[in-house]
Amino acid sequence: MARSNRREAGRRRLAMRLPQMRKLIMETRDPWQLELFEAYQMAVEARDAVRRHRFNSNLVREYDETCSEIERHVIRAMREPSYAQRTS
């Protein structure tokens, strides 16, 4: 999947996962937040592939934790626009 496609897929997935932030997620053009969307999509794809092939359940749990961590970053970035500058 191309980078821009991955970003948009991550954006849509996060908008569904975080309905309270949907409007902000869909409107953002911030490069740092777009990177988070892409990272989220990549983590979800990896988690789903591991889950499908019934690999190590600990690895699935790690990917779930990564997805949750990215969700927390997105929530903070949406609520606090200066958050992106502090963490970059």
Secondary structure as UniProt FT lines:
FT   HELIX           3..17
FT   HELIX           19..21
FT   HELIX           22..27
FT   HELIX           31..52
FT   TURN            53..54
FT   HELIX           57..79
FT   TURN            81..82
FT   HELIX           83..87
//
